[in-house]
């Protein structure tokens, strides 16, 4: 039997450190942590990775965030799940995306060859996987709230009632 592989992605909200190379966003600004991938597929990515057997999604998110950024995160909420079979060119994965916050200075570790803190206006390119879509949803959610995902459910499923019939 072949099944999709569960993964987590963690959008880490962080006050931009006031020293280079992070100070590009401006002092006191908040941004999100992205890593530059060391392995294919290359590009910038939301920190994340595979869920280990016997591990909860939440524990995997905290572990992956720390492994890749050296930050100890506090999970705020589960944002959304992304399941397009082509979202990862290596495998069919289903990613549960969390929003977290952290303090401190991120460090590129594990699968990361680079790291940065970015705002919506200065996102790096290229973004790996479907992370452009995830970040578009995240920034829209920050402005409009949960109705972003309610609208998606209505558009894709004609409402929840049809899911049960």
FIBAKOL-849351 format. One record per atom (N, C-alpha, C): x, y, z; residue in three letters; residue number from 0. Coordinates in Angstrom, 1 decimal. Each point is the difference from the previous one (the first is absolute). Last residue first. Example, Ala and Ser with C-alpha at 12.3 -4.5 7.8 and 13.67 -1.06 7.14 Angstrom:
<pts>
<<12.8; -2.2; 7.1>; 'Ser'; 1>
<<0.9; 1.1; 0.0>; 'Ser'; 1>
<<-0.8; 1.1; 0.8>; 'Ser'; 1>
<<0.3; -5.7; -0.1>; 'Ala'; 0>
<<-0.9; 1.2; 0.0>; 'Ala'; 0>
<<0.9; 1.2; 0.0>; 'Ala'; 0>
</pts>
This chain:
<pts>
<<-22.6; 14.2; 2.0>; 'Unk'; 164>
<<-1.1; -0.7; -0.7>; 'Unk'; 164>
<<0.6; -0.9; -1.0>; 'Unk'; 164>
<<2.5; 3.0; 3.0>; 'Unk'; 163>
<<-0.6; -1.1; 0.7>; 'Unk'; 163>
<<-1.1; -0.8; -0.8>; 'Unk'; 163>
<<2.5; 3.8; -1.6>; 'Unk'; 162>
<<1.0; -0.9; 0.4>; 'Unk'; 162>
<<-0.6; -1.2; 0.7>; 'Unk'; 162>
<<-2.6; 3.8; -1.4>; 'Unk'; 161>
<<0.3; -0.9; -1.0>; 'Unk'; 161>
<<1.0; -1.0; 0.3>; 'Unk'; 161>
<<-1.0; 3.5; 3.0>; 'Unk'; 160>
<<-1.1; -0.9; -0.1>; 'Unk'; 160>
<<0.2; -1.0; -1.0>; 'Unk'; 160>
<<3.0; 3.7; 0.8>; 'Unk'; 159>
<<0.3; -1.2; 0.7>; 'Unk'; 159>
<<-1.2; -1.0; -0.1>; 'Unk'; 159>
<<1.2; 3.6; -4.0>; 'Unk'; 158>
<<-0.4; 0.0; 1.4>; 'Unk'; 158>
<<0.2; -1.4; 0.7>; 'Unk'; 158>
<<1.3; 0.7; -4.5>; 'Unk'; 157>
<<-1.4; 0.5; 0.0>; 'Unk'; 157>
<<-0.5; -0.1; 1.5>; 'Unk'; 157>
<<4.6; -0.9; -1.4>; 'Unk'; 156>
<<-0.9; -1.1; 0.3>; 'Unk'; 156>
<<-1.5; 0.4; 0.0>; 'Unk'; 156>
<<3.8; 3.0; -1.1>; 'Unk'; 155>
<<0.5; -1.3; -0.5>; 'Unk'; 155>
<<-1.0; -1.2; 0.3>; 'Unk'; 155>
<<-0.8; 4.7; 1.3>; 'Unk'; 154>
<<0.3; 0.0; -1.4>; 'Unk'; 154>
<<0.4; -1.5; -0.5>; 'Unk'; 154>
<<-0.9; 0.8; 4.6>; 'Unk'; 153>
<<-1.2; 0.3; -0.8>; 'Unk'; 153>
<<0.3; -0.1; -1.5>; 'Unk'; 153>
<<3.5; -0.3; 3.0>; 'Unk'; 152>
<<-0.8; -1.2; 0.1>; 'Unk'; 152>
<<-1.3; 0.2; -0.8>; 'Unk'; 152>
<<2.9; 3.6; 0.2>; 'Unk'; 151>
<<0.7; -1.0; -0.8>; 'Unk'; 151>
<<-0.9; -1.3; 0.1>; 'Unk'; 151>
<<-1.2; 3.7; 2.7>; 'Unk'; 150>
<<-0.3; 0.2; -1.4>; 'Unk'; 150>
<<0.5; -1.1; -0.9>; 'Unk'; 150>
<<1.1; -0.1; 4.5>; 'Unk'; 149>
<<-1.5; -0.3; -0.2>; 'Unk'; 149>
<<-0.3; 0.2; -1.4>; 'Unk'; 149>
<<4.2; 1.2; 1.3>; 'Unk'; 148>
<<-0.1; -1.4; -0.2>; 'Unk'; 148>
<<-1.4; -0.4; -0.1>; 'Unk'; 148>
<<0.8; 4.5; 0.7>; 'Unk'; 147>
<<0.9; -0.4; -1.1>; 'Unk'; 147>
<<-0.2; -1.4; -0.3>; 'Unk'; 147>
<<-1.8; 2.0; 3.9>; 'Unk'; 146>
<<-0.9; -0.1; -1.1>; 'Unk'; 146>
<<0.7; -0.3; -1.3>; 'Unk'; 146>
<<2.1; 0.8; 4.4>; 'Unk'; 145>
<<-0.3; -1.3; -0.4>; 'Unk'; 145>
<<-0.9; -0.1; -1.2>; 'Unk'; 145>
<<2.7; 4.6; 0.5>; 'Unk'; 144>
<<-0.4; -1.0; 1.0>; 'Unk'; 144>
<<-0.4; -1.3; -0.7>; 'Unk'; 144>
<<2.0; 4.3; -1.8>; 'Unk'; 143>
<<-1.5; -0.3; -0.2>; 'Unk'; 143>
<<-0.5; -1.0; 1.0>; 'Unk'; 143>
<<4.7; 1.5; -0.3>; 'Unk'; 142>
<<-0.8; 1.2; -0.2>; 'Unk'; 142>
<<-1.5; -0.2; 0.1>; 'Unk'; 142>
<<3.2; -3.5; 0.6>; 'Unk'; 141>
<<0.4; 1.0; 0.9>; 'Unk'; 141>
<<-0.9; 1.2; -0.1>; 'Unk'; 141>
<<-0.4; -3.4; -3.2>; 'Unk'; 140>
<<-0.6; -0.4; 1.3>; 'Unk'; 140>
<<0.3; 1.0; 1.0>; 'Unk'; 140>
<<2.2; 0.4; -4.1>; 'Unk'; 139>
<<-1.5; 0.4; -0.1>; 'Unk'; 139>
<<-0.7; -0.3; 1.3>; 'Unk'; 139>
<<4.4; -1.3; -0.3>; 'Unk'; 138>
<<-0.1; 1.4; 0.1>; 'Unk'; 138>
<<-1.4; 0.5; -0.2>; 'Unk'; 138>
<<0.8; -4.7; -0.3>; 'Unk'; 137>
<<0.3; 0.5; 1.3>; 'Unk'; 137>
<<-0.1; 1.5; 0.1>; 'Unk'; 137>
<<-0.6; -2.1; -4.2>; 'Unk'; 136>
<<-1.1; -0.3; 0.9>; 'Unk'; 136>
<<0.2; 0.6; 1.4>; 'Unk'; 136>
<<3.5; 0.3; -3.1>; 'Unk'; 135>
<<-1.1; 0.9; -0.4>; 'Unk'; 135>
<<-1.2; -0.2; 0.9>; 'Unk'; 135>
<<3.6; -2.9; 0.6>; 'Unk'; 134>
<<0.3; 1.3; 0.6>; 'Unk'; 134>
<<-1.1; 1.0; -0.5>; 'Unk'; 134>
<<-0.2; -4.4; -1.7>; 'Unk'; 133>
<<-0.3; 0.0; 1.5>; 'Unk'; 133>
<<0.2; 1.4; 0.6>; 'Unk'; 133>
<<1.0; -0.6; -4.6>; 'Unk'; 132>
<<-1.4; -0.1; 0.3>; 'Unk'; 132>
<<-0.3; 0.1; 1.5>; 'Unk'; 132>
<<4.5; -0.2; -1.3>; 'Unk'; 131>
<<-0.6; 1.2; -0.5>; 'Unk'; 131>
<<-1.5; 0.1; 0.3>; 'Unk'; 131>
<<2.3; -4.0; 0.8>; 'Unk'; 130>
<<0.1; 0.9; 1.1>; 'Unk'; 130>
<<-0.4; 1.4; -0.4>; 'Unk'; 130>
<<0.3; -4.7; -2.0>; 'Unk'; 129>
<<-1.1; 0.8; -0.2>; 'Unk'; 129>
<<0.0; 1.2; 1.0>; 'Unk'; 129>
<<4.6; -2.2; -1.4>; 'Unk'; 128>
<<-1.2; -0.7; 0.2>; 'Unk'; 128>
<<-1.2; 0.9; -0.4>; 'Unk'; 128>
<<4.2; 2.9; 0.8>; 'Unk'; 127>
<<-0.1; -1.4; -0.2>; 'Unk'; 127>
<<-1.4; -0.5; 0.2>; 'Unk'; 127>
<<1.9; 5.0; -1.5>; 'Unk'; 126>
<<-0.6; -0.7; 1.1>; 'Unk'; 126>
<<-0.2; -1.5; -0.4>; 'Unk'; 126>
<<3.8; 3.7; -2.1>; 'Unk'; 125>
<<-1.3; -0.6; -0.1>; 'Unk'; 125>
<<-0.4; -0.7; 1.3>; 'Unk'; 125>
<<1.1; 4.2; 0.8>; 'Unk'; 124>
<<-0.4; -0.8; -1.2>; 'Unk'; 124>
<<1.2; -0.9; -0.3>; 'Unk'; 124>
<<-2.0; 3.2; 4.6>; 'Unk'; 123>
<<1.0; -0.4; -1.0>; 'Unk'; 123>
<<-0.6; -0.9; -1.1>; 'Unk'; 123>
<<-2.6; 4.1; 2.8>; 'Unk'; 122>
<<0.2; -1.5; 0.0>; 'Unk'; 122>
<<1.1; -0.4; -1.1>; 'Unk'; 122>
<<-1.9; 4.5; 1.9>; 'Unk'; 121>
<<1.3; -0.3; -0.4>; 'Unk'; 121>
<<0.3; -1.5; 0.0>; 'Unk'; 121>
<<-4.2; 2.2; 1.2>; 'Unk'; 120>
<<0.5; 0.8; -1.1>; 'Unk'; 120>
<<1.4; -0.4; -0.4>; 'Unk'; 120>
<<-2.4; -2.0; 3.7>; 'Unk'; 119>
<<-0.7; -0.3; -1.2>; 'Unk'; 119>
<<0.6; 0.7; -1.2>; 'Unk'; 119>
<<3.5; -0.8; 3.7>; 'Unk'; 118>
<<-1.4; 0.5; 0.1>; 'Unk'; 118>
<<-0.7; -0.4; -1.3>; 'Unk'; 118>
<<4.4; -2.5; 2.7>; 'Unk'; 117>
<<-0.6; 0.8; -1.1>; 'Unk'; 117>
<<-1.4; 0.5; 0.3>; 'Unk'; 117>
<<5.0; -2.5; 1.8>; 'Unk'; 116>
<<-1.3; 0.5; 0.5>; 'Unk'; 116>
<<-0.6; 1.0; -1.0>; 'Unk'; 116>
<<3.8; -4.4; -0.5>; 'Unk'; 115>
<<-0.3; 1.5; 0.0>; 'Unk'; 115>
<<-1.4; 0.2; 0.6>; 'Unk'; 115>
<<4.4; -3.9; -1.4>; 'Unk'; 114>
<<-1.2; 0.3; 0.7>; 'Unk'; 114>
<<-0.2; 1.5; 0.0>; 'Unk'; 114>
<<3.0; -4.6; -2.3>; 'Unk'; 113>
<<-0.2; 1.4; 0.3>; 'Unk'; 113>
<<-1.3; 0.3; 0.7>; 'Unk'; 113>
<<1.4; -4.4; -1.1>; 'Unk'; 112>
<<1.3; 0.6; -0.2>; 'Unk'; 112>
<<0.0; 1.5; 0.2>; 'Unk'; 112>
<<-3.0; -4.5; 1.9>; 'Unk'; 111>
<<0.0; 1.4; -0.4>; 'Unk'; 111>
<<1.5; 0.4; -0.3>; 'Unk'; 111>
<<-1.8; -4.2; 1.9>; 'Unk'; 110>
<<-0.2; 0.0; -1.4>; 'Unk'; 110>
<<0.2; 1.4; -0.6>; 'Unk'; 110>
<<1.9; -0.4; 4.7>; 'Unk'; 109>
<<-0.6; -1.2; -0.6>; 'Unk'; 109>
<<-0.1; 0.1; -1.5>; 'Unk'; 109>
<<0.4; 4.7; 2.2>; 'Unk'; 108>
<<0.4; -1.3; 0.5>; 'Unk'; 108>
<<-0.6; -1.1; -0.8>; 'Unk'; 108>
<<0.6; 5.8; 0.7>; 'Unk'; 107>
<<-0.2; -1.1; -1.0>; 'Unk'; 107>
<<0.6; -1.3; 0.5>; 'Unk'; 107>
<<-2.0; 3.9; 3.2>; 'Unk'; 106>
<<1.2; -0.5; -0.6>; 'Unk'; 106>
<<-0.3; -1.1; -1.0>; 'Unk'; 106>
<<-2.6; 4.5; 2.9>; 'Unk'; 105>
<<0.0; -1.3; -0.7>; 'Unk'; 105>
<<1.4; -0.3; -0.6>; 'Unk'; 105>
<<-1.4; 3.0; 4.4>; 'Unk'; 104>
<<0.6; 0.2; -1.3>; 'Unk'; 104>
<<0.0; -1.4; -0.7>; 'Unk'; 104>
<<-3.6; 1.9; 3.9>; 'Unk'; 103>
<<1.4; -0.4; -0.2>; 'Unk'; 103>
<<0.4; 0.2; -1.4>; 'Unk'; 103>
<<-5.0; -1.4; 1.9>; 'Unk'; 102>
<<0.9; 1.1; 0.3>; 'Unk'; 102>
<<1.4; -0.5; -0.4>; 'Unk'; 102>
<<-5.3; -1.5; -1.8>; 'Unk'; 101>
<<1.3; -0.3; 0.7>; 'Unk'; 101>
<<0.7; 1.3; 0.3>; 'Unk'; 101>
<<-5.0; -2.6; -1.9>; 'Unk'; 100>
<<0.7; 1.2; 0.3>; 'Unk'; 100>
<<1.3; -0.4; 0.7>; 'Unk'; 100>
<<-3.8; -2.4; -3.7>; 'Unk'; 99>
<<0.7; 0.0; 1.3>; 'Unk'; 99>
<<0.6; 1.4; 0.2>; 'Unk'; 99>
<<-3.7; -3.2; -3.3>; 'Unk'; 98>
<<0.6; 1.4; 0.2>; 'Unk'; 98>
<<0.5; -0.1; 1.4>; 'Unk'; 98>
<<-0.8; -4.2; -3.7>; 'Unk'; 97>
<<-0.2; 0.6; 1.3>; 'Unk'; 97>
<<0.5; 1.5; 0.0>; 'Unk'; 97>
<<-1.7; -4.2; -3.6>; 'Unk'; 96>
<<0.8; 1.2; 0.2>; 'Unk'; 96>
<<-0.4; 0.6; 1.3>; 'Unk'; 96>
<<0.1; -5.0; -2.6>; 'Unk'; 95>
<<-0.8; 0.8; 0.9>; 'Unk'; 95>
<<0.9; 1.2; 0.4>; 'Unk'; 95>
<<0.1; -3.5; -4.5>; 'Unk'; 94>
<<0.6; 0.8; 1.0>; 'Unk'; 94>
<<-1.0; 0.8; 0.9>; 'Unk'; 94>
<<0.9; -4.6; -3.4>; 'Unk'; 93>
<<-1.1; 0.9; 0.5>; 'Unk'; 93>
<<0.6; 0.8; 1.1>; 'Unk'; 93>
<<2.2; -2.7; -4.6>; 'Unk'; 92>
<<0.0; 0.3; 1.4>; 'Unk'; 92>
<<-1.3; 0.8; 0.3>; 'Unk'; 92>
<<2.7; -3.2; -3.9>; 'Unk'; 91>
<<-1.3; 0.6; 0.3>; 'Unk'; 91>
<<-0.1; 0.2; 1.5>; 'Unk'; 91>
<<4.8; 0.4; -2.5>; 'Unk'; 90>
<<-1.0; -1.0; 0.5>; 'Unk'; 90>
<<-1.4; 0.6; 0.0>; 'Unk'; 90>
<<3.8; 2.3; -2.0>; 'Unk'; 89>
<<0.6; -1.3; 0.4>; 'Unk'; 89>
<<-1.0; -1.1; 0.3>; 'Unk'; 89>
<<-0.9; 4.8; -1.1>; 'Unk'; 88>
<<0.4; -0.8; -1.2>; 'Unk'; 88>
<<0.6; -1.4; 0.3>; 'Unk'; 88>
<<-3.9; 3.0; 2.6>; 'Unk'; 87>
<<1.4; -0.3; 0.2>; 'Unk'; 87>
<<0.5; -0.9; -1.2>; 'Unk'; 87>
<<-4.4; 1.6; -0.2>; 'Unk'; 86>
<<0.6; 1.1; 0.8>; 'Unk'; 86>
<<1.5; -0.3; 0.3>; 'Unk'; 86>
<<-3.6; -2.6; -2.5>; 'Unk'; 85>
<<1.2; 0.5; -0.6>; 'Unk'; 85>
<<0.7; 1.1; 0.8>; 'Unk'; 85>
<<-4.2; -2.2; 1.3>; 'Unk'; 84>
<<1.0; -1.0; -0.2>; 'Unk'; 84>
<<1.3; 0.4; -0.6>; 'Unk'; 84>
<<-3.2; 3.0; 3.2>; 'Unk'; 83>
<<0.1; -0.2; -1.4>; 'Unk'; 83>
<<1.1; -1.1; -0.3>; 'Unk'; 83>
<<-1.7; 1.8; 4.4>; 'Unk'; 82>
<<0.1; -1.4; -0.4>; 'Unk'; 82>
<<0.1; -0.2; -1.5>; 'Unk'; 82>
<<0.1; 3.4; 4.8>; 'Unk'; 81>
<<0.2; 0.1; -1.4>; 'Unk'; 81>
<<0.3; -1.4; -0.5>; 'Unk'; 81>
<<-2.3; 2.8; 4.6>; 'Unk'; 80>
<<0.7; -1.2; -0.5>; 'Unk'; 80>
<<0.0; 0.2; -1.6>; 'Unk'; 80>
<<-0.2; 3.7; 4.4>; 'Unk'; 79>
<<-0.7; -0.6; -1.1>; 'Unk'; 79>
<<0.8; -1.3; -0.4>; 'Unk'; 79>
<<0.7; 2.8; 4.2>; 'Unk'; 78>
<<-0.5; 0.9; -1.1>; 'Unk'; 78>
<<-0.9; -0.7; -1.0>; 'Unk'; 78>
<<1.3; -0.6; 5.4>; 'Unk'; 77>
<<0.1; -0.8; -1.2>; 'Unk'; 77>
<<-0.7; 0.8; -1.1>; 'Unk'; 77>
<<2.3; 2.4; 4.4>; 'Unk'; 76>
<<-1.2; -0.6; -0.6>; 'Unk'; 76>
<<0.4; -0.9; -1.1>; 'Unk'; 76>
<<3.1; 1.9; 3.2>; 'Unk'; 75>
<<-1.1; 0.9; 0.2>; 'Unk'; 75>
<<-1.3; -0.7; -0.5>; 'Unk'; 75>
<<5.2; -1.7; 1.9>; 'Unk'; 74>
<<-1.1; -0.1; -1.0>; 'Unk'; 74>
<<-1.2; 0.8; 0.4>; 'Unk'; 74>
<<5.2; 0.7; 1.1>; 'Unk'; 73>
<<-1.2; -0.2; 0.7>; 'Unk'; 73>
<<-1.1; 0.0; -1.0>; 'Unk'; 73>
<<5.7; -1.0; -0.2>; 'Unk'; 72>
<<-1.2; 0.6; -0.4>; 'Unk'; 72>
<<-1.2; -0.3; 1.0>; 'Unk'; 72>
<<5.6; 0.3; -0.4>; 'Unk'; 71>
<<-1.0; -0.7; 0.7>; 'Unk'; 71>
<<-1.3; 0.7; -0.2>; 'Unk'; 71>
<<4.5; -0.2; -3.3>; 'Unk'; 70>
<<-0.9; 0.8; 0.8>; 'Unk'; 70>
<<-0.9; -1.0; 0.8>; 'Unk'; 70>
<<3.5; -1.0; -3.4>; 'Unk'; 69>
<<0.5; 0.1; 1.4>; 'Unk'; 69>
<<-1.0; 0.8; 0.9>; 'Unk'; 69>
<<-0.5; -1.6; -4.8>; 'Unk'; 68>
<<0.2; 1.4; 0.3>; 'Unk'; 68>
<<0.6; 0.3; 1.3>; 'Unk'; 68>
<<-1.1; -4.5; -1.9>; 'Unk'; 67>
<<0.4; 0.8; -1.2>; 'Unk'; 67>
<<0.3; 1.5; 0.4>; 'Unk'; 67>
<<-1.4; -3.3; 3.3>; 'Unk'; 66>
<<1.1; -0.6; -0.8>; 'Unk'; 66>
<<0.5; 0.9; -1.1>; 'Unk'; 66>
<<-3.8; 1.3; 2.6>; 'Unk'; 65>
<<1.3; 0.1; 0.8>; 'Unk'; 65>
<<1.1; -0.6; -0.8>; 'Unk'; 65>
<<-4.3; -0.3; -1.9>; 'Unk'; 64>
<<0.4; 1.4; 0.1>; 'Unk'; 64>
<<1.3; 0.1; 0.7>; 'Unk'; 64>
<<-1.8; -4.3; -0.2>; 'Unk'; 63>
<<0.5; 0.4; -1.3>; 'Unk'; 63>
<<0.4; 1.5; 0.1>; 'Unk'; 63>
<<-2.1; -1.8; 3.9>; 'Unk'; 62>
<<1.3; -0.6; -0.3>; 'Unk'; 62>
<<0.7; 0.5; -1.3>; 'Unk'; 62>
<<-4.4; 1.4; 1.2>; 'Unk'; 61>
<<0.9; 0.5; 0.9>; 'Unk'; 61>
<<1.4; -0.5; -0.3>; 'Unk'; 61>
<<-3.5; -1.9; -2.5>; 'Unk'; 60>
<<0.2; 1.4; -0.3>; 'Unk'; 60>
<<1.1; 0.7; 0.9>; 'Unk'; 60>
<<-1.4; -4.4; 0.9>; 'Unk'; 59>
<<0.8; 0.0; -1.2>; 'Unk'; 59>
<<0.3; 1.5; -0.4>; 'Unk'; 59>
<<-2.9; -0.8; 3.6>; 'Unk'; 58>
<<1.4; -0.3; 0.3>; 'Unk'; 58>
<<0.9; 0.0; -1.2>; 'Unk'; 58>
<<-4.6; 0.6; -0.8>; 'Unk'; 57>
<<0.5; 1.1; 0.8>; 'Unk'; 57>
<<1.5; -0.2; 0.4>; 'Unk'; 57>
<<-2.4; -3.4; -2.2>; 'Unk'; 56>
<<0.3; 1.1; -0.9>; 'Unk'; 56>
<<0.6; 1.1; 0.7>; 'Unk'; 56>
<<0.8; -4.7; 2.2>; 'Unk'; 55>
<<-1.1; 0.8; -0.3>; 'Unk'; 55>
<<0.4; 1.1; -1.0>; 'Unk'; 55>
<<2.3; -5.0; 0.5>; 'Unk'; 54>
<<0.1; 1.4; 0.3>; 'Unk'; 54>
<<-1.3; 0.8; -0.3>; 'Unk'; 54>
<<1.3; -4.7; -1.1>; 'Unk'; 53>
<<-0.3; 0.1; 1.4>; 'Unk'; 53>
<<0.0; 1.5; 0.5>; 'Unk'; 53>
<<2.6; -0.8; -4.4>; 'Unk'; 52>
<<-0.9; -1.0; 0.5>; 'Unk'; 52>
<<-0.2; 0.2; 1.5>; 'Unk'; 52>
<<1.5; 4.3; -2.7>; 'Unk'; 51>
<<0.6; -1.3; 0.4>; 'Unk'; 51>
<<-1.2; -0.9; 0.5>; 'Unk'; 51>
<<-0.2; 4.2; -3.6>; 'Unk'; 50>
<<-0.4; -0.4; 1.3>; 'Unk'; 50>
<<0.5; -1.4; 0.3>; 'Unk'; 50>
<<2.3; 3.8; -3.4>; 'Unk'; 49>
<<-0.8; -1.2; 0.2>; 'Unk'; 49>
<<-0.4; -0.3; 1.4>; 'Unk'; 49>
<<1.1; 5.1; -1.5>; 'Unk'; 48>
<<0.6; -1.3; -0.4>; 'Unk'; 48>
<<-1.0; -1.1; 0.3>; 'Unk'; 48>
<<1.5; 5.9; 0.3>; 'Unk'; 47>
<<-0.9; -1.1; 0.2>; 'Unk'; 47>
<<0.6; -1.3; -0.4>; 'Unk'; 47>
<<0.3; 5.9; -0.6>; 'Unk'; 46>
<<0.5; -1.2; 0.7>; 'Unk'; 46>
<<-1.0; -1.1; 0.2>; 'Unk'; 46>
<<-0.3; 3.2; -4.2>; 'Unk'; 45>
<<-0.5; 0.0; 1.4>; 'Unk'; 45>
<<0.7; -1.1; 0.7>; 'Unk'; 45>
<<2.6; 1.8; -4.3>; 'Unk'; 44>
<<-1.1; -0.8; 0.4>; 'Unk'; 44>
<<-0.4; 0.3; 1.5>; 'Unk'; 44>
<<3.2; 1.1; -5.0>; 'Unk'; 43>
<<-0.4; 0.4; 1.4>; 'Unk'; 43>
<<-1.2; -0.7; 0.4>; 'Unk'; 43>
<<3.4; -2.2; -3.6>; 'Unk'; 42>
<<-0.8; 1.2; 0.1>; 'Unk'; 42>
<<-0.2; 0.3; 1.5>; 'Unk'; 42>
<<1.0; -5.0; -2.8>; 'Unk'; 41>
<<0.6; 1.2; 0.5>; 'Unk'; 41>
<<-1.0; 1.2; 0.1>; 'Unk'; 41>
<<-0.9; -5.5; 0.3>; 'Unk'; 40>
<<-0.1; 1.1; -0.9>; 'Unk'; 40>
<<0.5; 1.3; 0.7>; 'Unk'; 40>
<<3.1; -2.8; 0.9>; 'Unk'; 39>
<<-1.1; 0.2; -0.9>; 'Unk'; 39>
<<-1.3; -0.4; 0.6>; 'Unk'; 39>
<<3.8; 1.9; 3.2>; 'Unk'; 38>
<<-0.2; -1.2; -0.8>; 'Unk'; 38>
<<-1.1; 0.3; -1.0>; 'Unk'; 38>
<<1.3; 3.3; 3.2>; 'Unk'; 37>
<<1.3; -0.6; -0.3>; 'Unk'; 37>
<<-0.1; -1.1; -1.0>; 'Unk'; 37>
<<-3.5; 4.4; 1.0>; 'Unk'; 36>
<<0.3; -1.4; 0.1>; 'Unk'; 36>
<<1.4; -0.4; -0.5>; 'Unk'; 36>
<<-1.9; 4.4; 2.6>; 'Unk'; 35>
<<0.4; -0.3; -1.4>; 'Unk'; 35>
<<0.5; -1.5; 0.1>; 'Unk'; 35>
<<-3.8; 2.5; 3.3>; 'Unk'; 34>
<<1.3; -0.6; -0.2>; 'Unk'; 34>
<<0.3; -0.2; -1.5>; 'Unk'; 34>
<<-3.3; 3.5; 3.3>; 'Unk'; 33>
<<0.1; -0.9; -1.1>; 'Unk'; 33>
<<1.5; -0.6; -0.1>; 'Unk'; 33>
<<-3.6; 3.0; 3.6>; 'Unk'; 32>
<<1.3; -0.7; -0.3>; 'Unk'; 32>
<<-0.2; -0.9; -1.2>; 'Unk'; 32>
<<-2.7; 4.7; 1.1>; 'Unk'; 31>
<<-0.1; -1.4; 0.1>; 'Unk'; 31>
<<1.4; -0.6; -0.4>; 'Unk'; 31>
<<-1.4; 5.0; 2.3>; 'Unk'; 30>
<<0.0; -0.7; -1.2>; 'Unk'; 30>
<<-0.1; -1.5; 0.2>; 'Unk'; 30>
<<-0.3; 5.5; 2.2>; 'Unk'; 29>
<<-0.2; -1.5; 0.2>; 'Unk'; 29>
<<0.1; -0.6; -1.3>; 'Unk'; 29>
<<2.3; 4.8; 2.0>; 'Unk'; 28>
<<-1.0; -0.7; -0.9>; 'Unk'; 28>
<<-0.1; -1.5; 0.4>; 'Unk'; 28>
<<3.1; 3.3; 2.0>; 'Unk'; 27>
<<-1.3; -0.1; 0.6>; 'Unk'; 27>
<<-1.1; -0.7; -0.9>; 'Unk'; 27>
<<4.1; 2.1; -2.5>; 'Unk'; 26>
<<-0.1; -0.3; 1.4>; 'Unk'; 26>
<<-1.4; 0.0; 0.5>; 'Unk'; 26>
<<1.3; -1.4; -5.1>; 'Unk'; 25>
<<-0.2; 1.2; 0.9>; 'Unk'; 25>
<<-0.1; -0.4; 1.4>; 'Unk'; 25>
<<1.0; -2.9; -3.9>; 'Unk'; 24>
<<-1.4; 0.4; 0.1>; 'Unk'; 24>
<<-0.3; 1.2; 0.8>; 'Unk'; 24>
<<4.5; -1.9; -0.6>; 'Unk'; 23>
<<-0.6; 0.6; -1.3>; 'Unk'; 23>
<<-1.4; 0.4; 0.2>; 'Unk'; 23>
<<3.2; -2.2; 3.2>; 'Unk'; 22>
<<-0.6; 1.3; 0.2>; 'Unk'; 22>
<<-0.6; 0.6; -1.2>; 'Unk'; 22>
<<2.5; -4.4; 0.8>; 'Unk'; 21>
<<-1.4; 0.0; 0.1>; 'Unk'; 21>
<<-0.7; 1.4; 0.0>; 'Unk'; 21>
<<4.8; -1.9; -0.1>; 'Unk'; 20>
<<-0.6; 0.3; -1.3>; 'Unk'; 20>
<<-1.5; 0.2; 0.0>; 'Unk'; 20>
<<2.2; 2.6; 3.2>; 'Unk'; 19>
<<0.1; -0.7; -1.3>; 'Unk'; 19>
<<0.2; -1.5; 0.2>; 'Unk'; 19>
<<-2.7; 2.7; 3.7>; 'Unk'; 18>
<<1.4; 0.0; -0.5>; 'Unk'; 18>
<<0.0; -0.8; -1.3>; 'Unk'; 18>
<<-3.8; 0.7; 3.1>; 'Unk'; 17>
<<0.4; 1.3; -0.4>; 'Unk'; 17>
<<1.4; 0.0; -0.6>; 'Unk'; 17>
<<-4.1; -3.9; -0.1>; 'Unk'; 16>
<<1.2; 0.4; 0.8>; 'Unk'; 16>
<<0.6; 1.3; -0.5>; 'Unk'; 16>
<<-5.2; -1.3; -0.5>; 'Unk'; 15>
<<1.2; -0.1; -0.8>; 'Unk'; 15>
<<1.2; 0.5; 0.9>; 'Unk'; 15>
<<-4.3; -2.6; 1.8>; 'Unk'; 14>
<<0.4; 1.4; -0.1>; 'Unk'; 14>
<<1.3; -0.1; -0.7>; 'Unk'; 14>
<<-3.5; -3.9; -0.9>; 'Unk'; 13>
<<1.2; 0.4; 0.8>; 'Unk'; 13>
<<0.3; 1.5; -0.2>; 'Unk'; 13>
<<-3.3; -4.8; -1.3>; 'Unk'; 12>
<<0.0; 1.5; 0.1>; 'Unk'; 12>
<<1.0; 0.4; 1.0>; 'Unk'; 12>
<<-0.7; -4.6; -3.1>; 'Unk'; 11>
<<0.5; 0.6; 1.3>; 'Unk'; 11>
<<0.0; 1.5; -0.1>; 'Unk'; 11>
<<-2.3; -4.5; -2.4>; 'Unk'; 10>
<<0.2; 1.4; -0.3>; 'Unk'; 10>
<<0.4; 0.7; 1.4>; 'Unk'; 10>
<<0.3; -5.2; -1.7>; 'Unk'; 9>
<<-0.2; 0.9; 1.1>; 'Unk'; 9>
<<0.3; 1.4; -0.4>; 'Unk'; 9>
<<-1.4; -5.4; -1.9>; 'Unk'; 8>
<<0.7; 1.3; -0.4>; 'Unk'; 8>
<<-0.4; 0.9; 1.1>; 'Unk'; 8>
<<-0.1; -5.7; -0.8>; 'Unk'; 7>
<<-0.5; 1.2; 0.7>; 'Unk'; 7>
<<0.9; 1.2; -0.6>; 'Unk'; 7>
<<-1.8; -5.4; -1.7>; 'Unk'; 6>
<<1.1; 1.0; 0.3>; 'Unk'; 6>
<<-0.6; 1.2; 0.8>; 'Unk'; 6>
<<-1.2; -5.6; -1.9>; 'Unk'; 5>
<<-0.3; 1.2; 0.7>; 'Unk'; 5>
<<1.2; 0.9; 0.3>; 'Unk'; 5>
<<-1.1; -3.4; -4.3>; 'Unk'; 4>
<<0.9; 0.2; 1.2>; 'Unk'; 4>
<<-0.4; 1.2; 0.7>; 'Unk'; 4>
<<-3.1; -3.5; -3.2>; 'Unk'; 3>
<<0.7; 1.3; 0.1>; 'Unk'; 3>
<<0.8; 0.0; 1.3>; 'Unk'; 3>
<<-1.0; -4.8; -2.0>; 'Unk'; 2>
<<-0.7; 1.1; 0.6>; 'Unk'; 2>
<<0.9; 1.3; -0.1>; 'Unk'; 2>
<<-0.6; -5.5; -2.0>; 'Unk'; 1>
<<0.8; 1.3; -0.1>; 'Unk'; 1>
<<-0.9; 1.1; 0.6>; 'Unk'; 1>
<<0.4; -5.8; 0.3>; 'Unk'; 0>
<<-0.8; 1.2; 0.0>; 'Unk'; 0>
<<0.9; 1.2; 0.0>; 'Unk'; 0>
</pts>
